[in-house]
Amino acid sequence: MNLGQIKRNVRMLGRNYFGTDADRDPFGLDYLIIEQANQIARQTDCLVGRRFLDLTVSVKDYCAPDIYRIKVIKILDTNNEYQKVRVFDYQDQYIDYWRNQPDDQRPEIVVLRGMNNISVYPATNATINNGLLLEGYAQPGDNWAYDSAGNALPNTDATECPLPEVAHDCLVYAVLQARSMQMGDMNGYQIFKNEYIDRLSMVDNYASTYGRRAK
């Protein structure tokens, strides 16, 4: 489903929650959809994402936007091709040598400092656009589509939901659950919560079956 279709289904099933005097935020539905999509992804590891970061002069520390568990790291080489780079844990004594090296054309190693924080050594002596490629378990984030260069595109009703198809109905009920809680409708909340939990287990099973589950 695309964003417009998700909105349509949410409004059809929760017609008393939207478009009333109590609903004064025209962007409220978009926010709920984005936030609940992120939550589903984090809970199930159903989405593998890719992000590109610019390597900046003398900058060593980077954070992968929307990727909460990095699995693959590549550097853009001088032939304009992405190559895997040596990855080390931050406690490895080997990194001390590279940490003190002067800036160079390309980093030689990457150090993992957490779920989505990394350091590159040595830092680059010139900015490299989209010089760092990161892949891993991700949440959709605020932008659901990117161009061929890895630049985020604004969401429209035609933007496809990046979650796997099995998660689309789950997203609809996740939004309805959250909205019923906002509106103080406890009866509706319980109904939508049960539907959401049932579908969330389907998404979780999908992630496990197709090898997306994080180890």
GROMACS elastic network, one bead per residue, 0.5 to 0.9 nm:
[ bonds ]
;  ai    aj funct       b0    kb
    1     4     6  0.79731   500
    1     5     6  0.58036   500
    1     6     6  0.64186   500
    1   159     6  0.87239   500
    1   160     6  0.60486   500
    1   161     6  0.60671   500
    1   165     6  0.74146   500
    1   168     6  0.66994   500
    2     5     6  0.53533   500
    2     6     6  0.63454   500
    2     7     6  0.87830   500
    2   156     6  0.88200   500
    2   157     6  0.65089   500
    2   158     6  0.55879   500
    2   159     6  0.52811   500
    2   161     6  0.52746   500
    2   162     6  0.88512   500
    3     6     6  0.51407   500
    3     7     6  0.62597   500
    3     8     6  0.86679   500
    3    30     6  0.85893   500
    3    33     6  0.85352   500
    3   155     6  0.80346   500
    3   156     6  0.69798   500
    3   158     6  0.61818   500
    3   159     6  0.56800   500
    3   160     6  0.61493   500
    3   161     6  0.62743   500
    4     7     6  0.51301   500
    4     8     6  0.62058   500
    4     9     6  0.87817   500
    4   156     6  0.76777   500
    4   158     6  0.62085   500
    4   159     6  0.78234   500
    4   160     6  0.88248   500
    5     9     6  0.62499   500
    5    10     6  0.85801   500
    5   157     6  0.75741   500
    5   158     6  0.84405   500
    6     9     6  0.52582   500
    6    10     6  0.61755   500
    6    11     6  0.86326   500
    6    33     6  0.82716   500
    6   157     6  0.88991   500
    6   161     6  0.86034   500
    6   168     6  0.76777   500
    6   169     6  0.83301   500
    6   171     6  0.80641   500
    6   172     6  0.63461   500
    7    10     6  0.51108   500
    7    11     6  0.61214   500
    7    12     6  0.85547   500
    7    29     6  0.75034   500
    7    30     6  0.80799   500
    7    33     6  0.82342   500
    7   157     6  0.84431   500
    7   172     6  0.80521   500
    8    11     6  0.52284   500
    8    12     6  0.61277   500
    8    13     6  0.87196   500
    9    12     6  0.50638   500
    9    13     6  0.61916   500
    9    14     6  0.83351   500
    9   169     6  0.88888   500
    9   172     6  0.68747   500
   10    13     6  0.53822   500
   10    14     6  0.58023   500
   10    15     6  0.77150   500
   10    29     6  0.89090   500
   10   172     6  0.56902   500
   10   173     6  0.76038   500
   10   175     6  0.72927   500
   10   176     6  0.66150   500
   11    14     6  0.50602   500
   11    16     6  0.81726   500
   11    17     6  0.76773   500
   11    18     6  0.66153   500
   11    19     6  0.88694   500
   11   176     6  0.89137   500
   12    15     6  0.53172   500
   13    16     6  0.86209   500
   13   172     6  0.88958   500
   13   173     6  0.88526   500
   13   176     6  0.79403   500
   14    17     6  0.54534   500
   14    18     6  0.71861   500
   14   176     6  0.65323   500
   14   179     6  0.86014   500
   14   180     6  0.84418   500
   15    18     6  0.58678   500
   15    19     6  0.78664   500
   16    19     6  0.77247   500
   16    20     6  0.72214   500
   17    20     6  0.70309   500
   17    22     6  0.79863   500
   17    23     6  0.71967   500
   17   176     6  0.85213   500
   17   179     6  0.70467   500
   17   180     6  0.72850   500
   17   183     6  0.72977   500
   18    21     6  0.86845   500
   18    22     6  0.79429   500
   18    23     6  0.57052   500
   18    24     6  0.88778   500
   18    29     6  0.82987   500
   19    22     6  0.79059   500
   19    23     6  0.57965   500
   19    24     6  0.79066   500
   19    26     6  0.88689   500
   20    23     6  0.52329   500
   20    24     6  0.77018   500
   21    24     6  0.64625   500
   22    25     6  0.89846   500
   22   183     6  0.82504   500
   23    26     6  0.77864   500
   23    28     6  0.82219   500
   24    28     6  0.83438   500
   25    28     6  0.51690   500
   25    29     6  0.81649   500
   26    29     6  0.72992   500
   26    30     6  0.84202   500
   27    30     6  0.53932   500
   27    31     6  0.63314   500
   27    32     6  0.88161   500
   28    31     6  0.52038   500
   28    32     6  0.62733   500
   28    33     6  0.87506   500
   29    32     6  0.51217   500
   29    33     6  0.62205   500
   29    34     6  0.86974   500
   29   175     6  0.81370   500
   29   179     6  0.86651   500
   30    33     6  0.52313   500
   30    34     6  0.62814   500
   30    35     6  0.86238   500
   31    34     6  0.52523   500
   31    35     6  0.60795   500
   31    36     6  0.85235   500
   31   142     6  0.87338   500
   32    35     6  0.51640   500
   32    36     6  0.59781   500
   32    37     6  0.83949   500
   32   174     6  0.88184   500
   32   175     6  0.59596   500
   32   178     6  0.75434   500
   32   179     6  0.78657   500
   33    36     6  0.53081   500
   33    37     6  0.60168   500
   33    38     6  0.86018   500
   33   171     6  0.72338   500
   33   172     6  0.78806   500
   33   174     6  0.82684   500
   33   175     6  0.59861   500
   34    37     6  0.52136   500
   34    38     6  0.63132   500
   34    39     6  0.87777   500
   34   140     6  0.76777   500
   34   141     6  0.68669   500
   34   142     6  0.63515   500
   34   143     6  0.85975   500
   34   144     6  0.88996   500
   35    38     6  0.52180   500
   35    39     6  0.63654   500
   35    40     6  0.88804   500
   35   141     6  0.79725   500
   35   142     6  0.83731   500
   35   175     6  0.86880   500
   36    40     6  0.62038   500
   36    41     6  0.86291   500
   36   171     6  0.65288   500
   36   172     6  0.88932   500
   36   174     6  0.61476   500
   36   175     6  0.62842   500
   36   178     6  0.82742   500
   37    40     6  0.52416   500
   37    41     6  0.63275   500
   37    42     6  0.87536   500
   37   139     6  0.73601   500
   37   140     6  0.68100   500
   37   141     6  0.81757   500
   37   161     6  0.87272   500
   37   162     6  0.89978   500
   37   163     6  0.75004   500
   37   167     6  0.87258   500
   37   168     6  0.88459   500
   37   171     6  0.61004   500
   37   174     6  0.82938   500
   37   175     6  0.87679   500
   38    41     6  0.52435   500
   38    42     6  0.62772   500
   38    43     6  0.86908   500
   38    66     6  0.86912   500
   38   138     6  0.83753   500
   38   140     6  0.58205   500
   38   141     6  0.63055   500
   38   142     6  0.89116   500
   39    42     6  0.51611   500
   39    43     6  0.61214   500
   39    44     6  0.86693   500
   39   139     6  0.75881   500
   40    43     6  0.51876   500
   40    44     6  0.61918   500
   40    45     6  0.81552   500
   40    46     6  0.80702   500
   40   139     6  0.81523   500
   40   163     6  0.87451   500
   40   167     6  0.79200   500
   40   170     6  0.81507   500
   40   171     6  0.74111   500
   40   174     6  0.83967   500
   40   200     6  0.74415   500
   40   203     6  0.84330   500
   41    44     6  0.54538   500
   41    45     6  0.54308   500
   41    46     6  0.56335   500
   41    47     6  0.60141   500
   41   137     6  0.82390   500
   41   138     6  0.68210   500
   41   139     6  0.52345   500
   41   140     6  0.75697   500
   41   163     6  0.74283   500
   41   167     6  0.89358   500
   42    45     6  0.57123   500
   42    46     6  0.79904   500
   42    47     6  0.85645   500
   42    68     6  0.79733   500
   42   137     6  0.81301   500
   42   138     6  0.72686   500
   42   139     6  0.63310   500
   43    46     6  0.83205   500
   43   200     6  0.86719   500
   43   204     6  0.79311   500
   44    47     6  0.82415   500
   44   200     6  0.79304   500
   44   201     6  0.85843   500
   44   203     6  0.67026   500
   44   205     6  0.84687   500
   44   206     6  0.87908   500
   44   207     6  0.65086   500
   44   208     6  0.85837   500
   44   212     6  0.87020   500
   44   213     6  0.73259   500
   44   214     6  0.89929   500
   45    48     6  0.75857   500
   45   137     6  0.59847   500
   45   138     6  0.74062   500
   45   139     6  0.85420   500
   45   204     6  0.76603   500
   45   207     6  0.63058   500
   45   208     6  0.86505   500
   45   212     6  0.62153   500
   45   213     6  0.55805   500
   45   214     6  0.65171   500
   46   137     6  0.76576   500
   46   138     6  0.83268   500
   46   139     6  0.89249   500
   46   163     6  0.72242   500
   46   164     6  0.70698   500
   46   167     6  0.84319   500
   46   203     6  0.69892   500
   46   204     6  0.71637   500
   46   206     6  0.73705   500
   46   208     6  0.84676   500
   46   212     6  0.59957   500
   46   213     6  0.72279   500
   47   136     6  0.84166   500
   47   137     6  0.58800   500
   47   138     6  0.56703   500
   47   139     6  0.67257   500
   47   140     6  0.79646   500
   47   162     6  0.78278   500
   47   163     6  0.61038   500
   47   164     6  0.70972   500
   47   207     6  0.82895   500
   47   212     6  0.75129   500
   48    67     6  0.84279   500
   48   135     6  0.70749   500
   48   136     6  0.53980   500
   48   138     6  0.54757   500
   48   139     6  0.81739   500
   48   212     6  0.75930   500
   49    66     6  0.82779   500
   49    67     6  0.68835   500
   49   134     6  0.82632   500
   49   135     6  0.56433   500
   49   136     6  0.56914   500
   49   137     6  0.61199   500
   49   138     6  0.51565   500
   49   139     6  0.75752   500
   49   140     6  0.79352   500
   50    67     6  0.78920   500
   50   133     6  0.71240   500
   50   134     6  0.56562   500
   50   136     6  0.68148   500
   50   137     6  0.88251   500
   50   138     6  0.80292   500
   50   150     6  0.85869   500
   51    64     6  0.71506   500
   51    65     6  0.72988   500
   51    66     6  0.83376   500
   51    67     6  0.78867   500
   51   130     6  0.88822   500
   51   132     6  0.82718   500
   51   133     6  0.59728   500
   51   134     6  0.53210   500
   51   135     6  0.65232   500
   51   150     6  0.67660   500
   51   151     6  0.89962   500
   52    64     6  0.84582   500
   52   129     6  0.86553   500
   52   130     6  0.50905   500
   52   131     6  0.71128   500
   52   132     6  0.55965   500
   52   134     6  0.63698   500
   52   135     6  0.89760   500
   52   149     6  0.83083   500
   52   150     6  0.58802   500
   52   151     6  0.81285   500
   53    62     6  0.83545   500
   53    63     6  0.88871   500
   53    64     6  0.78046   500
   53    65     6  0.89619   500
   53   128     6  0.89135   500
   53   129     6  0.72698   500
   53   131     6  0.61914   500
   53   132     6  0.50336   500
   53   133     6  0.65707   500
   53   134     6  0.80254   500
   53   150     6  0.86534   500
   54   127     6  0.70218   500
   54   128     6  0.56885   500
   54   131     6  0.52056   500
   54   132     6  0.62653   500
   55    58     6  0.88187   500
   55    59     6  0.73819   500
   55    60     6  0.85860   500
   55    62     6  0.87919   500
   55   123     6  0.81941   500
   55   124     6  0.68888   500
   55   126     6  0.80425   500
   55   127     6  0.55330   500
   55   129     6  0.64560   500
   55   130     6  0.69526   500
   55   131     6  0.53311   500
   55   132     6  0.64166   500
   56    59     6  0.54694   500
   56    60     6  0.82437   500
   56   123     6  0.79233   500
   56   124     6  0.66400   500
   56   125     6  0.79948   500
   56   126     6  0.67258   500
   56   128     6  0.65815   500
   56   129     6  0.82379   500
   56   131     6  0.88732   500
   57    60     6  0.86439   500
   57   103     6  0.80262   500
   57   123     6  0.67787   500
   57   124     6  0.52321   500
   57   125     6  0.50772   500
   57   126     6  0.50383   500
   57   127     6  0.52655   500
   57   128     6  0.83910   500
   58   102     6  0.89608   500
   58   103     6  0.63873   500
   58   122     6  0.83610   500
   58   123     6  0.50059   500
   58   124     6  0.57633   500
   58   125     6  0.62581   500
   58   126     6  0.81141   500
   58   127     6  0.89024   500
   59    62     6  0.79932   500
   59   119     6  0.87285   500
   59   120     6  0.82167   500
   59   123     6  0.57918   500
   59   124     6  0.73526   500
   60   118     6  0.82427   500
   60   119     6  0.51503   500
   60   120     6  0.50550   500
   60   121     6  0.65876   500
   60   122     6  0.73792   500
   60   123     6  0.52985   500
   60   124     6  0.82620   500
   61   117     6  0.74232   500
   61   118     6  0.58916   500
   61   120     6  0.66005   500
   61   123     6  0.89754   500
   62   116     6  0.85253   500
   62   117     6  0.59799   500
   62   118     6  0.54105   500
   62   119     6  0.60904   500
   62   120     6  0.80292   500
   63    67     6  0.87574   500
   63   116     6  0.57717   500
   63   118     6  0.62865   500
   63   119     6  0.86892   500
   64    67     6  0.55600   500
   64    68     6  0.76072   500
   64    70     6  0.80397   500
   64   116     6  0.54691   500
   64   117     6  0.66159   500
   64   118     6  0.81461   500
   64   134     6  0.70508   500
   64   135     6  0.89577   500
   65    68     6  0.80300   500
   65   116     6  0.80436   500
   65   138     6  0.87214   500
   65   141     6  0.80302   500
   66   116     6  0.86795   500
   66   137     6  0.86947   500
   66   138     6  0.55441   500
   66   139     6  0.53168   500
   66   140     6  0.66961   500
   66   141     6  0.56227   500
   66   142     6  0.88257   500
   67    70     6  0.64531   500
   67   115     6  0.83696   500
   67   116     6  0.63428   500
   67   134     6  0.81379   500
   67   135     6  0.74074   500
   67   136     6  0.60507   500
   67   137     6  0.57892   500
   67   139     6  0.63951   500
   67   140     6  0.87845   500
   68   115     6  0.56687   500
   68   116     6  0.53332   500
   68   136     6  0.74094   500
   68   137     6  0.61204   500
   68   138     6  0.57127   500
   68   139     6  0.75408   500
   69   114     6  0.84729   500
   69   116     6  0.57066   500
   69   135     6  0.85266   500
   69   136     6  0.55655   500
   69   137     6  0.52656   500
   69   138     6  0.71060   500
   69   214     6  0.82299   500
   70    73     6  0.75819   500
   70   112     6  0.87827   500
   70   115     6  0.65451   500
   70   116     6  0.58474   500
   70   117     6  0.86642   500
   70   134     6  0.67994   500
   70   135     6  0.59069   500
   70   137     6  0.66200   500
   70   138     6  0.85228   500
   71   134     6  0.76723   500
   71   135     6  0.57698   500
   71   137     6  0.75226   500
   72    84     6  0.77779   500
   72   133     6  0.79509   500
   72   134     6  0.57608   500
   72   136     6  0.64078   500
   73    83     6  0.83999   500
   73    84     6  0.61155   500
   73    85     6  0.66570   500
   73    86     6  0.87307   500
   73    87     6  0.80216   500
   73   110     6  0.80868   500
   73   132     6  0.73333   500
   73   133     6  0.57862   500
   73   135     6  0.65820   500
   73   136     6  0.89932   500
   74    82     6  0.55864   500
   74    83     6  0.50658   500
   74    85     6  0.57542   500
   74   131     6  0.83647   500
   74   132     6  0.59985   500
   74   133     6  0.50213   500
   74   134     6  0.66049   500
   74   135     6  0.87807   500
   75    81     6  0.80432   500
   75    82     6  0.52775   500
   75    83     6  0.54354   500
   75    84     6  0.64214   500
   75    85     6  0.65422   500
   75   106     6  0.78917   500
   75   107     6  0.77806   500
   75   130     6  0.89206   500
   75   131     6  0.57699   500
   75   133     6  0.62948   500
   76    79     6  0.78778   500
   76    80     6  0.57469   500
   76    81     6  0.53703   500
   76    83     6  0.64049   500
   76   106     6  0.82896   500
   76   128     6  0.80721   500
   76   130     6  0.76399   500
   76   132     6  0.63823   500
   76   133     6  0.77519   500
   77    80     6  0.53335   500
   77    81     6  0.54906   500
   77    82     6  0.61103   500
   77    83     6  0.67038   500
   77   106     6  0.72430   500
   77   131     6  0.80522   500
   78    81     6  0.73783   500
   78   105     6  0.85666   500
   78   106     6  0.83289   500
   79    82     6  0.86969   500
   82   131     6  0.82434   500
   82   132     6  0.82507   500
   82   133     6  0.74912   500
   84    87     6  0.88587   500
   85   107     6  0.83902   500
   85   108     6  0.68306   500
   85   109     6  0.60001   500
   85   110     6  0.68468   500
   86   108     6  0.70738   500
   86   110     6  0.61886   500
   86   111     6  0.85498   500
   87   109     6  0.58908   500
   87   111     6  0.56987   500
   87   112     6  0.71054   500
   88    91     6  0.81639   500
   88    92     6  0.65431   500
   88    94     6  0.83715   500
   88    95     6  0.75598   500
   88   109     6  0.73803   500
   88   110     6  0.62680   500
   88   112     6  0.62768   500
   89    92     6  0.55421   500
   89    95     6  0.86844   500
   89   110     6  0.86467   500
   89   111     6  0.55988   500
   89   112     6  0.53067   500
   89   113     6  0.69917   500
   90    93     6  0.82126   500
   90    95     6  0.75984   500
   90   111     6  0.55849   500
   90   112     6  0.58947   500
   90   113     6  0.56826   500
   90   114     6  0.88163   500
   90   118     6  0.89767   500
   90   119     6  0.88114   500
   91    94     6  0.87572   500
   91    95     6  0.83031   500
   91   113     6  0.89695   500
   92    95     6  0.61275   500
   92    96     6  0.81660   500
   92   111     6  0.88893   500
   93    96     6  0.57605   500
   93    97     6  0.81755   500
   94    97     6  0.61958   500
   94    98     6  0.76810   500
   95    98     6  0.52977   500
   95    99     6  0.59949   500
   95   100     6  0.89048   500
   95   109     6  0.80124   500
   95   110     6  0.89086   500
   95   111     6  0.77805   500
   95   121     6  0.80581   500
   96    99     6  0.51205   500
   96   100     6  0.67357   500
   97   100     6  0.59468   500
   97   101     6  0.69913   500
   98   101     6  0.52029   500
   98   102     6  0.86663   500
   98   108     6  0.79174   500
   98   109     6  0.77238   500
   98   121     6  0.55944   500
   98   122     6  0.60245   500
   99   102     6  0.84960   500
   99   120     6  0.85237   500
   99   121     6  0.56790   500
   99   122     6  0.63439   500
   99   123     6  0.88382   500
  100   121     6  0.83347   500
  100   122     6  0.76717   500
  101   104     6  0.83136   500
  101   121     6  0.75071   500
  101   122     6  0.57644   500
  101   123     6  0.84721   500
  102   121     6  0.89602   500
  102   122     6  0.63850   500
  102   123     6  0.74963   500
  102   124     6  0.88380   500
  102   125     6  0.86670   500
  103   106     6  0.83290   500
  103   107     6  0.84006   500
  103   121     6  0.81802   500
  103   122     6  0.53933   500
  103   124     6  0.51459   500
  103   125     6  0.50763   500
  103   126     6  0.87716   500
  104   107     6  0.69952   500
  104   121     6  0.89235   500
  104   122     6  0.62494   500
  104   123     6  0.63739   500
  104   125     6  0.52074   500
  104   126     6  0.81841   500
  105   122     6  0.87067   500
  105   123     6  0.81627   500
  105   124     6  0.53374   500
  105   125     6  0.58009   500
  105   126     6  0.69299   500
  106   121     6  0.85352   500
  106   122     6  0.73328   500
  106   123     6  0.72677   500
  106   124     6  0.55544   500
  106   125     6  0.80515   500
  106   126     6  0.89295   500
  107   110     6  0.75306   500
  107   120     6  0.58500   500
  107   121     6  0.51132   500
  107   123     6  0.59171   500
  107   124     6  0.64227   500
  108   120     6  0.75388   500
  108   121     6  0.60023   500
  108   122     6  0.65101   500
  108   123     6  0.89913   500
  109   119     6  0.84807   500
  109   120     6  0.59668   500
  109   121     6  0.55175   500
  109   122     6  0.75556   500
  110   118     6  0.66418   500
  110   119     6  0.56861   500
  110   121     6  0.64231   500
  111   117     6  0.85799   500
  111   118     6  0.54388   500
  111   119     6  0.50495   500
  111   120     6  0.63388   500
  111   121     6  0.80196   500
  112   115     6  0.77511   500
  112   116     6  0.77181   500
  112   117     6  0.62775   500
  112   119     6  0.67095   500
  113   116     6  0.75229   500
  113   117     6  0.52296   500
  113   118     6  0.53436   500
  113   119     6  0.72555   500
  114   117     6  0.51562   500
  114   118     6  0.72438   500
  115   118     6  0.87125   500
  119   123     6  0.88032   500
  120   123     6  0.60585   500
  120   124     6  0.87317   500
  121   124     6  0.82740   500
  123   126     6  0.89860   500
  124   127     6  0.69214   500
  124   128     6  0.80719   500
  127   131     6  0.82892   500
  128   132     6  0.83796   500
  129   132     6  0.82801   500
  130   133     6  0.71280   500
  130   149     6  0.77805   500
  130   150     6  0.76210   500
  135   138     6  0.82238   500
  137   212     6  0.81783   500
  137   213     6  0.88056   500
  137   214     6  0.75155   500
  138   141     6  0.83651   500
  139   163     6  0.85327   500
  140   143     6  0.68374   500
  140   144     6  0.58805   500
  140   145     6  0.88837   500
  140   161     6  0.83862   500
  140   162     6  0.64361   500
  140   163     6  0.73442   500
  141   144     6  0.68671   500
  142   154     6  0.87534   500
  142   155     6  0.82465   500
  143   146     6  0.77126   500
  143   152     6  0.61226   500
  143   153     6  0.64479   500
  143   154     6  0.62413   500
  143   155     6  0.60888   500
  144   152     6  0.77967   500
  144   153     6  0.74857   500
  144   154     6  0.78676   500
  144   155     6  0.64063   500
  144   159     6  0.68850   500
  144   160     6  0.72231   500
  144   161     6  0.66051   500
  144   162     6  0.61553   500
  145   151     6  0.85566   500
  145   152     6  0.61361   500
  145   153     6  0.54828   500
  145   154     6  0.74632   500
  145   155     6  0.72080   500
  145   159     6  0.69055   500
  145   160     6  0.76869   500
  145   161     6  0.86417   500
  145   162     6  0.77928   500
  146   149     6  0.76579   500
  146   150     6  0.54107   500
  146   151     6  0.52506   500
  146   153     6  0.52712   500
  146   154     6  0.86963   500
  147   150     6  0.53428   500
  147   151     6  0.54568   500
  147   152     6  0.66600   500
  147   153     6  0.68253   500
  148   151     6  0.74624   500
  154   159     6  0.87032   500
  155   158     6  0.79043   500
  155   159     6  0.58644   500
  155   160     6  0.89787   500
  156   159     6  0.53017   500
  156   160     6  0.89162   500
  157   160     6  0.82150   500
  159   162     6  0.88069   500
  160   163     6  0.88028   500
  161   164     6  0.78965   500
  161   165     6  0.82612   500
  161   168     6  0.76123   500
  162   165     6  0.84783   500
  163   166     6  0.80303   500
  163   167     6  0.61492   500
  163   168     6  0.70253   500
  164   167     6  0.56157   500
  164   168     6  0.71962   500
  164   203     6  0.84478   500
  165   168     6  0.54466   500
  165   169     6  0.82055   500
  166   169     6  0.70814   500
  166   170     6  0.76594   500
  166   199     6  0.83560   500
  166   202     6  0.73874   500
  166   203     6  0.60841   500
  166   206     6  0.77218   500
  167   170     6  0.50311   500
  167   171     6  0.61724   500
  167   172     6  0.88827   500
  167   199     6  0.74662   500
  167   200     6  0.74367   500
  167   202     6  0.79986   500
  167   203     6  0.56764   500
  168   171     6  0.50817   500
  168   172     6  0.65364   500
  169   172     6  0.50530   500
  169   173     6  0.65016   500
  169   174     6  0.85705   500
  169   196     6  0.83763   500
  169   199     6  0.72242   500
  170   173     6  0.53526   500
  170   174     6  0.60542   500
  170   175     6  0.87053   500
  170   195     6  0.79093   500
  170   196     6  0.55762   500
  170   197     6  0.80720   500
  170   198     6  0.82637   500
  170   199     6  0.50688   500
  170   200     6  0.59532   500
  170   202     6  0.86774   500
  170   203     6  0.78725   500
  171   175     6  0.62229   500
  171   176     6  0.86470   500
  171   196     6  0.78035   500
  171   199     6  0.87754   500
  171   200     6  0.87151   500
  172   175     6  0.53644   500
  172   176     6  0.64178   500
  172   177     6  0.87545   500
  172   196     6  0.82135   500
  173   177     6  0.59651   500
  173   178     6  0.85044   500
  173   192     6  0.58295   500
  173   193     6  0.73073   500
  173   194     6  0.89840   500
  173   195     6  0.64852   500
  173   196     6  0.50472   500
  173   197     6  0.88450   500
  173   199     6  0.84332   500
  174   177     6  0.51026   500
  174   178     6  0.62578   500
  174   179     6  0.85959   500
  174   192     6  0.75005   500
  174   193     6  0.73238   500
  174   195     6  0.85642   500
  174   196     6  0.55678   500
  174   197     6  0.85719   500
  174   200     6  0.89356   500
  175   178     6  0.51512   500
  175   179     6  0.60392   500
  175   180     6  0.85423   500
  175   192     6  0.89154   500
  176   179     6  0.50131   500
  176   180     6  0.59748   500
  176   181     6  0.84987   500
  176   188     6  0.85168   500
  176   189     6  0.77313   500
  176   192     6  0.62331   500
  176   193     6  0.82665   500
  176   196     6  0.87618   500
  177   180     6  0.53069   500
  177   181     6  0.63687   500
  177   182     6  0.88147   500
  177   188     6  0.76509   500
  177   189     6  0.52759   500
  177   190     6  0.78075   500
  177   191     6  0.81311   500
  177   192     6  0.50420   500
  177   193     6  0.54295   500
  177   194     6  0.89909   500
  177   195     6  0.89257   500
  177   196     6  0.74483   500
  178   181     6  0.52150   500
  178   182     6  0.63854   500
  178   183     6  0.88394   500
  178   189     6  0.77060   500
  178   192     6  0.88361   500
  178   193     6  0.86580   500
  179   183     6  0.62250   500
  179   184     6  0.86115   500
  179   185     6  0.87448   500
  179   189     6  0.81726   500
  180   183     6  0.50362   500
  180   184     6  0.61096   500
  180   185     6  0.51676   500
  180   186     6  0.70262   500
  180   187     6  0.85366   500
  180   188     6  0.60029   500
  180   189     6  0.51033   500
  180   190     6  0.88850   500
  180   192     6  0.81148   500
  181   184     6  0.50927   500
  181   185     6  0.61084   500
  181   186     6  0.67718   500
  181   188     6  0.83287   500
  181   189     6  0.59461   500
  182   185     6  0.78057   500
  183   186     6  0.86092   500
  184   187     6  0.89467   500
  184   188     6  0.88802   500
  184   189     6  0.82389   500
  185   188     6  0.54017   500
  185   189     6  0.60122   500
  185   190     6  0.87842   500
  186   190     6  0.61989   500
  186   191     6  0.87049   500
  187   190     6  0.54012   500
  187   191     6  0.65424   500
  187   192     6  0.88393   500
  188   191     6  0.51732   500
  188   192     6  0.61180   500
  188   193     6  0.83139   500
  189   192     6  0.52866   500
  189   193     6  0.57868   500
  189   194     6  0.85364   500
  190   193     6  0.50588   500
  190   194     6  0.62348   500
  190   195     6  0.87459   500
  191   194     6  0.54512   500
  191   195     6  0.65384   500
  191   196     6  0.87358   500
  192   195     6  0.51022   500
  192   196     6  0.60040   500
  192   197     6  0.86012   500
  193   197     6  0.60927   500
  193   198     6  0.85960   500
  194   197     6  0.52212   500
  194   198     6  0.62607   500
  194   199     6  0.87405   500
  195   198     6  0.52791   500
  195   199     6  0.63832   500
  195   200     6  0.86067   500
  196   199     6  0.52730   500
  196   200     6  0.59732   500
  196   201     6  0.87105   500
  197   201     6  0.63207   500
  197   202     6  0.88262   500
  198   201     6  0.54863   500
  198   202     6  0.68127   500
  199   202     6  0.50224   500
  199   203     6  0.64598   500
  199   204     6  0.86839   500
  200   203     6  0.50691   500
  200   204     6  0.61593   500
  200   205     6  0.86031   500
  201   205     6  0.60959   500
  201   206     6  0.85384   500
  202   205     6  0.50920   500
  202   206     6  0.62072   500
  202   207     6  0.87399   500
  203   207     6  0.63070   500
  203   208     6  0.87541   500
  204   207     6  0.51507   500
  204   208     6  0.63701   500
  204   209     6  0.86444   500
  204   213     6  0.83452   500
  205   208     6  0.51128   500
  205   209     6  0.59620   500
  205   210     6  0.85326   500
  206   209     6  0.51127   500
  206   210     6  0.60862   500
  206   211     6  0.84529   500
  206   212     6  0.80871   500
  206   213     6  0.89895   500
  207   210     6  0.55564   500
  207   211     6  0.61880   500
  207   213     6  0.53837   500
  207   214     6  0.89876   500
  208   211     6  0.53496   500
  208   212     6  0.59133   500
  208   213     6  0.50726   500
  208   214     6  0.87887   500
  209   212     6  0.76107   500
  209   213     6  0.82801   500
  210   213     6  0.79826   500
  211   214     6  0.82119   500
